[in-house]
Amino acid sequence: MAGLELLSDQGYRLDGRRAAELRKVQARMGVFAQADGSAYIEQGNTRALAVVYGPHEVRGSRSKTLHDRAVINCQYSMATFSTAERKRRPHGDRKSSEMSLHLKQTFEAAVLTQLYPRSQIDIYVKILQSDGGNYSACVNAATLALVDAGIPMRDYVCACTAGFVEDTPLADLCHAEESGGGTTLALALLPRSENIALVQMDARLHQDHLDALMEAAMMACKGLSKVLDSVVRQHLQEVSVLTRE
């Protein structure tokens, strides 16, 4: 990765983090009363909103209906103001369609769809501000929204990115680190079982480096799972207090 010095001689990154350190995460659940489940998350300067509807009857073509499990429908979009570049088509382009498919594959591995045959679960995610790790923020927000909707999952699905700078694996990349020219790996993990829901790389990587990059991403995902768990517990405490009142 050329240009900016992404890793100092003292081992600090552009934003002052160490190599394995996560960006600050803040999240809230139940941000929309109209939806079955919703969540908002901030990972550093990346901000995402997720809304879940369902399970409900399959809409549209009946040919989509699965008789033994639920259909998961995911739609990803970016707000026109989320990046410095103004996009005319914030959703519907090839990149958004690809991200929607990745989210669908991720949650098909985690949601207990067999409990809801002949039904559909809709997951809508929108990036409000983009500063790297868009897929990760969407997965983490959607996980919280699914929990808020009361939809059973095998485990939390936690996602994070990792990349190399001067042979040092970095976790939870910001935009400058992602666009620095090196390989970026995105991982979605079910932490307790260590089952991988999805892994994606955007460039070639020598086999000797893969284990170190996967290890950095997995450790970051496990760290994020503790953050998401604390958000869920805090939300449950707030809801229980409100119901008692």
N, C-alpha and C positions, 0 to 999 in steps of 0.2 A: 504494500500500500504506500503510494508515493504522495508527495505534496505536504500536507500537514503532518506534524510529528504526532502520530496517534498514540505512541507509547514513549514516555520519557525514560531517560537513563535510570531514574529512581523507581520506575515501574508504575507510574501514574498515567492515566488516560486523559483525554481532552477535558472531561468533566470532573476530573479529580478522583475517579474511582480506581481501585486496584483491578487487576485482570479478571478475577472471578467475582467481583462485587456487582450486585444487581442495582439497577436504577431504583429510585424511590417509587414505591407502589402505593396508591391510594384508590379505594374502591367503595362503591355504595350499591346496595341492592334495593329493589322495589322502587325505582325512580319513576315508573309509569304505572298509574293505577289501572289504566284501561287494558293493559296487557296481562297475560297469565304469569309472565315472569320478565324481569328487566334488571339490567345492571349497567353501571358506568365505571370505567376504570381509567386510571392514569398510570402509565409506566414511563417515568421520566417525563418528557414533553410529548409523548404519544398518548392520545386520548381516544377512547373508543366507547361506543354505546351499543348494547345488545338488547334485543327484545325477542321474547318467545311467545308464540301462540300455540295452543294445543295441549294434549292431543285432541284433534277434532276430525270430523269426517273428511275424506279426501275430496279436494276441490278440483274442478276441471275434468280432465279426461279420466274415465273410470279405469282405463288400461293401466294407469299408474298404481292402482290399488294392489297392495301385497297382502295375501290372505293369512300369512303367518307372522307378520310384523308390521310395524309402523314405517311409513315413508318419512325420511327426514329431508326437508326442503331448506336450503340455506341461500341467503342472498347477501352479498357483500357490496358495499358502496363506500365511496369517499366523498365527504363534503367538498364542495367546490373551493372552500376557503381553507382546506386542510393542509395545503402545501403552498409554497411561494408561486408555483405555476398554476394558473387558472385553467381548469379543464372544462371543455364544453360538454363532455359526456362523463359525469362522475360515476355512472354505473352503466353496464351494458357493453363495455369494451372488453377486449380479449383478456386483459389482466384481471379485471373484476370477475369475469366468468371463471377464470382459472382459480382465483382465490375462493370463490363460492364452492367450486368442486372440491378443493382441498378441505374446506370447513365441513362439507358434507361427509367426506371420507373419514375425517377426524372423529366426528360425533357418532357416526355409524359404528365405530369401534368402541364407544363408551356408553351410549344410551342403551338401556334394556328395552329395545324396540319390540321384542317378542311379547311384552306385556300388553301391547296395544295393537293387535292385528286390525287390518282394514282401516287404519287411521293415519293421520298426518301430523307431524310436528314442524312448525315453521320457526326458523331462526334467522332473524334479520340483524346484521351488524353494520355499523357505520363508523368510519374513522373521522373524527372531528378535528384532530390535529395530528400530523404525521411527522415523526422524528425517529424513524427506524423501528423495526419489530412490529409492523402492522399486523401480520398474521398472528403473532404471539398475543398481542393485546386483544385481538378479536376472539381468539380461542379462550383466553382467560375471562373476558367479559361474558362470553356466551355460556361458559361453565357456571358462573355465578347466576346468570339469568335462568338457566335450566334448574338449578337448585331452588331459586326463588319460585319457579313454576311448580315445584314439587315433582319433577320428572325423575324417576330413578335412574342412576348411572352406576356403572361398576366402580368408579372412583372419580375423583376430580380429574379433569383433563387440564394439564398445565403445559404451556408452551413457552419456549424461549429460543433465542438465536445464539449462535457462537461463531467466531471467526478467528483467523490467525493474523497476528502482526509480529513480524520478525521472529517467527517460530514460537511465539507465545500465544496460547489460546485465550481469547477474550470471551466473556459471557455477556449476554444482553446488550447487543450492539445498538448504538445510536446511528442516526442517518449518516453522519460523516464517516463512521467506521464501516458501515455497510457499503457506501459508495466509494471506498478507498481503493477498490480494485482487487481485493483478495476474495477468497472463497467464503461465502456465508452459508451456514447450515441452520435450518429451522427444524426444531424437534417438538413434537407433541407427545407427552408421556403420561401414562397412568402410574403415578409414583409408587403406590404400595406394591403393586405386582411388577413394576418396572417394564410393563408392556408398552411398546411403542405404537402410538396411534398413527403417526405420520412423521416421515423425515424427508427433508428436501434440501438439495444443494443447488446453487445457481452457477457453479463452475467446477472445473476438474480439481481433484485433490489427490495428492499422492497417498497411497494406501498406508504408508508409515505414519501419516498424520491423522488418519481418520479416528483412531481410538482416542487420542487426546482431545480431539474436537467433540466427539460424542460424549466423553466423560465430562467435559466442561458444560455442555448443554444439559446433560442429565442432572448434574449437581445444581445447576441453576433452576431447572424445573422442580426439583425437590424443595429448594428454598422457596420458590413461588407457591408451592402447595401449602406450606405453612402459613404464608400470608393470606391465601384465599380461605384457608380453614378459619383463621382468626376473623376474617371479614364475615363469614357465614355465622360464626358463633356470636359475634357482636350484633348482627342483624336479628338473630333469634332472641337474644336478650332484650333488644328494643321492642320486638313484636310482642314478646310475652308480657313486658311491662304495660304496653298499650292495651292488650286484651284484658289484663287485670283491672285496669282503670275503667 
